[in-house]
Amino acid sequence: MSCGVAEDNPDEGTGILYAGAAYAIWGFVPLYWRLLAAVSPFEITVHRVLWCAVFTAAVTLSRTRLGHILAIVRAPRMIGALILTSALISINWTLFIWCVSTHRLIEASLGYYMTPLVSIVLGVVLLGERISRIRLAAIALATVAVGVKAIEVGALPWIAPALALSFGFYGYLRKLIPVDAFDGLTVETLILFPLMLVIVLAWAHTGTGAFRPDTPGRDALLILSGPVTAAPLVLFAAGARRVRMSTLGFLQYFSPSITLAVATLAFGERFTGTDAVTFAFVWAALLLVGLEGRSVREIARTAEPSQ
């Protein structure tokens, strides 16, 4: 019955626009980080967390959500989980920006393509979910993709798996924490805010930081990294409430596809034959998962009583 309601949802078109805009921003955001190429990835992440905390706190006050934030802070288990997710997302952000600065964005794109497959494994291992033969085959294809990449570099490739695992575990934990997406991001960044502020002030005191009076343009870019970080999440949350999970699952590949195009067309990264083989295996794995999901929905729709 729920399928029929979702299909008739008049807000789904708006939801697709919101979610699509979020994924588009995430896909094109490497162009923004490249403007800060003179700043180290760690320092960018510090400012990203700092100004994101300021931005989300301001939005929280305007939304009159302060009571919700205080309720989260007063729940020991919830705040403990958000401390962990704040560490995971910070690691993910730093690694991604490092990929931009070191011209390894193709590997970053591969990592985000692999994230849904990592989520499947986490569901099986940590949540006891049953796994079908099709999904098992998909995981095997992804494993082969990592093996192909390992042969090319002569060692176990770590960038794509690290991005996929950090974001996969982040998504897994956030799935278990019953908080609004934006409220969660607010708490995550506020948890780290005191430490980030101390670090920025220390850099300012020693004159070693990138945030200086003689670089107003760069300072503005660092400050805007907060809204740039938070805005797509707001759009995503608005979209996710209006569209079916199947639609959202399809849209999630929009972001790494744009990132791959940015890496090759804008940044001039070389897409090698090995990359082609690696991506082919991952795309085949994702296609299997997508086809399986569609088959399950069609069977469920057929089994529904006619109205």
C-alpha positions in Angstrom: 0.0 0.0 0.0 2.9 2.4 0.8 4.2 2.1 -2.7 1.0 3.4 -4.2 1.0 6.4 -1.8 4.7 7.1 -2.6 4.0 7.0 -6.4 1.1 9.5 -6.0 3.1 11.8 -3.8 2.7 15.3 -5.4 5.8 16.5 -3.7 8.1 14.0 -5.3 9.1 16.2 -8.2 10.1 19.0 -5.7 11.9 16.4 -3.7 13.9 15.2 -6.7 14.9 18.8 -7.3 16.1 19.3 -3.7 18.0 16.0 -3.6 19.4 16.4 -7.1 20.7 19.9 -6.1 22.3 18.4 -3.0 24.1 15.7 -5.0 25.1 18.3 -7.7 26.7 20.5 -5.1 28.6 17.5 -3.6 29.7 16.6 -7.1 31.0 20.0 -8.1 32.4 21.0 -4.6 35.9 19.9 -5.6 36.0 23.1 -7.8 35.5 25.1 -4.6 38.2 23.2 -2.6 40.6 23.7 -5.5 40.3 27.5 -4.9 41.9 26.8 -1.5 44.8 24.8 -3.0 47.3 26.8 -1.0 45.8 25.7 2.3 46.5 22.2 3.7 43.6 19.7 3.8 43.7 19.5 7.6 43.5 23.3 7.9 40.6 23.4 5.5 38.8 20.8 7.5 39.4 22.8 10.7 37.8 25.9 9.2 35.1 23.8 7.6 34.0 22.4 11.0 34.4 25.8 12.7 32.3 27.8 10.3 29.8 25.0 9.8 29.2 25.1 13.5 28.6 28.8 13.5 26.3 28.5 10.5 24.3 25.6 11.8 24.0 27.2 15.2 22.6 30.4 13.6 20.1 28.3 11.5 19.1 26.3 14.6 18.2 29.5 16.5 16.2 30.8 13.5 14.4 27.5 13.3 13.7 27.6 17.1 15.3 24.1 17.4 17.5 24.9 20.4 15.3 22.7 22.6 15.9 19.8 20.3 19.7 20.4 20.5 19.6 20.6 24.3 17.7 17.3 24.4 20.3 15.6 22.3 23.1 16.9 24.5 21.4 15.7 27.6 21.2 12.1 26.2 24.6 10.4 27.1 24.3 7.6 24.6 23.2 9.9 21.8 25.9 12.4 22.4 28.4 9.6 22.6 27.4 8.3 19.2 27.5 11.8 17.7 31.1 12.3 19.0 32.0 9.2 17.0 30.2 10.3 13.9 31.8 13.8 14.1 35.2 12.1 14.1 34.3 9.9 11.1 32.9 12.7 9.0 35.9 14.9 9.8 38.3 12.1 8.6 36.2 11.7 5.5 36.2 15.4 4.8 40.0 15.7 5.3 40.7 12.7 3.0 38.4 14.0 0.3 40.1 17.5 0.3 43.5 15.8 0.3 42.4 13.9 -2.9 41.5 17.2 -4.5 44.8 18.8 -3.6 46.9 15.8 -4.7 45.0 15.1 -8.0 43.5 11.8 -6.8 39.9 12.7 -7.3 39.2 9.7 -9.6 40.0 7.5 -6.6 37.7 9.6 -4.4 34.9 9.2 -6.9 35.5 5.4 -6.9 35.2 5.5 -3.1 31.8 7.1 -3.2 30.6 4.6 -5.8 31.7 1.8 -3.4 29.9 3.3 -0.4 26.5 1.7 -1.1 28.2 -1.7 -1.3 30.0 -1.1 2.0 26.6 -0.2 3.5 25.3 -3.6 2.3 28.2 -5.4 4.1 27.7 -3.4 7.2 24.0 -4.3 7.2 24.8 -8.0 7.0 27.7 -8.0 9.5 26.3 -5.5 12.1 22.6 -5.6 11.7 22.2 -9.3 10.8 20.4 -8.5 7.5 20.1 -11.4 5.1 22.0 -11.1 1.9 20.8 -12.4 -1.5 23.0 -14.2 -4.0 22.7 -11.1 -6.3 24.1 -8.8 -3.6 26.8 -11.4 -2.8 27.8 -11.3 -6.4 27.8 -7.5 -6.3 30.2 -7.5 -3.3 32.4 -10.0 -5.2 32.6 -7.7 -8.2 33.6 -4.8 -6.0 36.3 -6.9 -4.4 37.6 -7.7 -7.8 37.6 -4.0 -8.6 39.9 -3.4 -5.6 42.1 -6.3 -6.7 42.5 -4.8 -10.2 43.5 -1.4 -8.7 45.9 -3.2 -6.3 47.7 -4.8 -9.2 48.1 -1.4 -10.9 49.6 0.4 -7.9 51.5 -2.6 -6.6 49.9 -2.4 -3.1 46.5 -2.4 -1.5 44.7 0.7 -2.6 43.5 2.6 0.5 42.0 5.9 -0.6 38.7 4.6 -2.1 38.1 2.0 0.6 39.0 4.5 3.3 36.4 7.0 1.9 33.8 4.3 1.5 34.4 2.8 5.0 34.4 6.2 6.8 31.3 7.4 5.1 29.6 3.9 5.3 30.2 3.7 9.0 29.0 7.3 9.4 25.8 6.5 7.6 25.3 3.3 9.6 25.7 5.1 12.9 23.5 8.1 11.8 20.9 5.6 10.8 20.8 4.3 14.4 20.7 7.7 16.0 17.1 9.1 16.1 17.9 12.7 15.3 17.0 15.2 12.5 19.8 15.3 9.8 20.5 19.0 10.4 20.2 18.8 14.1 22.7 16.0 14.0 25.2 18.0 11.9 24.8 20.9 14.3 25.7 18.8 17.3 28.5 17.1 15.4 30.2 20.4 14.5 29.5 22.0 17.9 31.2 19.1 19.6 34.4 19.9 17.7 33.9 23.7 17.7 36.0 24.4 20.9 39.0 22.4 19.7 38.8 23.9 16.2 38.6 27.4 17.7 41.6 26.8 19.8 43.6 25.5 16.8 42.7 28.5 14.7 43.5 30.9 17.5 46.9 29.2 18.0 47.7 29.5 14.3 46.7 33.1 14.4 48.9 33.7 17.4 52.0 32.1 15.8 51.2 33.5 12.4 51.3 30.1 10.8 47.6 29.8 9.7 46.1 30.6 6.4 43.4 32.9 7.9 45.2 36.3 7.9 44.2 40.0 7.6 46.3 40.3 4.4 44.3 37.5 2.6 40.7 38.7 2.7 39.7 36.6 -0.4 41.0 33.4 1.1 39.5 34.2 4.5 36.1 34.7 2.8 36.4 31.3 1.1 37.3 29.6 4.4 34.3 31.2 6.2 32.0 30.2 3.3 33.2 26.6 3.7 30.6 26.4 6.5 27.5 27.1 4.4 29.0 25.2 1.5 29.2 22.2 3.8 25.8 22.6 5.4 23.6 23.7 2.5 23.6 20.4 0.5 22.7 18.5 3.7 19.7 20.8 4.2 18.7 20.2 0.6 19.2 16.5 0.9 17.1 16.3 4.1 14.3 18.2 2.4 14.5 16.0 -0.6 14.7 12.7 1.3 11.4 13.5 3.1 9.6 13.8 -0.3 10.9 11.0 -2.5 10.9 7.2 -2.4 14.0 5.4 -1.2 14.4 3.8 -4.6 14.5 7.2 -6.2 17.0 8.5 -3.7 19.2 5.4 -4.2 19.3 6.2 -7.9 20.1 9.9 -7.4 23.1 9.1 -5.1 25.2 8.1 -8.1 24.8 11.6 -9.5 27.4 13.0 -7.2 30.4 10.7 -7.9 29.6 10.8 -11.6 29.9 14.6 -11.5 33.1 14.3 -9.4 34.6 11.8 -12.0 33.8 14.3 -14.8 35.3 17.2 -12.8 38.5 15.1 -12.2 39.0 14.2 -15.9 37.6 17.3 -17.7 38.4 20.1 -15.3 41.4 18.9 -13.4 43.0 16.9 -16.2 43.4 13.7 -14.2 44.2 10.7 -16.5 41.6 8.0 -16.7 43.6 4.9 -17.3 42.7 1.6 -18.8 42.9 0.1 -15.3 40.6 2.8 -14.0 38.1 1.8 -16.7 38.2 -1.9 -15.7 37.9 -1.0 -12.0 34.9 1.3 -12.5 33.3 -1.2 -14.8 33.3 -3.9 -12.1 31.9 -1.4 -9.5 29.3 -0.1 -12.0 28.3 -3.7 -12.7 28.0 -4.4 -9.0 25.7 -1.4 -8.5 23.6 -2.4 -11.5 23.0 -5.8 -10.0 21.9 -4.2 -6.7 19.7 -1.8 -8.6 18.1 -4.5 -10.7 17.5 -6.7 -7.6 15.7 -3.8 -5.9 13.5 -3.2 -8.9 12.6 -6.8 -9.1 11.6 -6.9 -5.5 9.4 -3.8 -5.9 7.7 -5.3 -9.0 6.9 -8.5 -7.1 5.5 -6.5 -4.2 3.4 -4.4 -6.6 2.0 -7.5 -8.3 1.1 -9.0 -5.0 -0.9 -5.9 -3.9 -4.7 -6.2 -4.1 -6.2 -4.1 -6.8 -8.0 -1.0 -5.8 
